[in-house]
């Protein structure tokens, strides 16, 4: 009975003192969580597990209470969140500027296309007008073959000159 009583006492001492004397470490990310005499703690740095010479293990770094660690982590997370929000805001600003430039480019392109279309219509109208003017020349004047040939040649020259001057300008070739 004495033996049983001694074994029970020894077991209870190990059970009560075991977790506080011999820290149990759990690795999580780059931190080591320890169970020590003051409650849960965090080793920020390198942790050397318990050895026969050193029953509690060694933390080469800062040891913090879990509440302090949680507060510190929360502050760091808030700082990182602020940095991320600032980066995203900067990206959003750049995208807004790019969108504004794209809108302006679209407006300029549409205006250039409208101008080109107007120029082509004007060329067609001018060519039609010249054709109609030559068609209204009285037949008495066209009776002379030499005069008729000179008028036809003049008409062709005028139309070529108009087409040359109103021809849409070609965009320069890209290098």
Secondary structure, DSSP 8 states (H G I E B T S, - for coil): -HHHHHHHHHHHHHHHHHHHHS--EEEETTEEEEEETTEEEEEEEEEE---SS-SS-EEEEEEEEHHHHHHHHHHHHHHHHHHHHHHHHHHHHHHHHHHHHHHHHHHHHHHHHHHHHHHHHHHHHHHHHHHHHHHTS-HHHHTSHHHHHHHHHHHHHHHHHHHHHHS--------
